[in-house]
Amino acid sequence: MARFFFLSSFANCRLLINNGLPQLNQISGVSHKVVDKLKELKLPDKPKRPLTPYLKFVRDHRQDILKENPNLKMTQVTSQCATHWKTADPSLKAKYQNEFKIEMEEYARRYLQYTESLTDEQREALKEYNQEVKKSRVKREKRKMLRENDKPKRPVGAYLLYLMDQVKTQNKTIPELMKELKGEWAELPNEKKSKYVEAAEKAKKQYDQELKKWELKMVEEGKTDLVRQSTLNLTTPKPPKKK
């Protein structure tokens, strides 16, 4: 009976479990408007998902490893925990797995109660929040892929080049100078401004060439999701015209 309850109740709230519910202010890329709306609606506390058998094992054994080897880095500690888990006695693993099963049954029961207690307005706000979280995650993953594939960096503009020059002489940060010199750039004579404009244009031209070369390389490697649509349109063969 308990097993049936675990399976049925867990299935009922699986969608929300997969999407996750917000730990407010922890995820970048989500608008303040959406976060503030959730705070305003005062959601009830969400039950915490129990640790998996392996993570619980790591939690229980991490300190013992650090006591024996206080100079280890956390990555090394985690690596040792993974090795210990692989070679752990089957009875010990079974203990953790049984505990996890019982905890998950209780978690599913409490989670179902939690989701059923939400109002329609709270559900709608959560849906909007989860959509923004998903978009933010996709953007972060794409930025990571762009870095890993060495996408050329966009050069700074003429105004920033000017500010960078001022930093050298005034011993101030760029944000400080941006406030102080807000109107100075617009009033700067063209003969003084031109060197920054020309330098920015030269850098932009070089960047465009490097970006085009990089994008063609990405297309050849099949990484078209990292390439602008305008470039894809140029590289995709056009279908022959019908006679």
Secondary structure, DSSP 8 states (H G I E B T S, - for coil): -HHHHHHHHHHHTHHHHHH----TT-STTS-HHHHHHHHHHT----------HHHHHHHHHHHHHHHH-TT--HHHHHHHHHHHHHTS-HHHHHHHHHHHHHHHHHHHHHHHHHHHH--HHHHHHHHHHHHHHHHHHHHHHHHHHHHHTT-------HHHHHHHHHHHHH---HHHHHHHTTTHHHHS-HHHHHHHHHHHHHHHHHHHHHHHHHHHHHHHTT-GGGS-HHHHHHHS-------
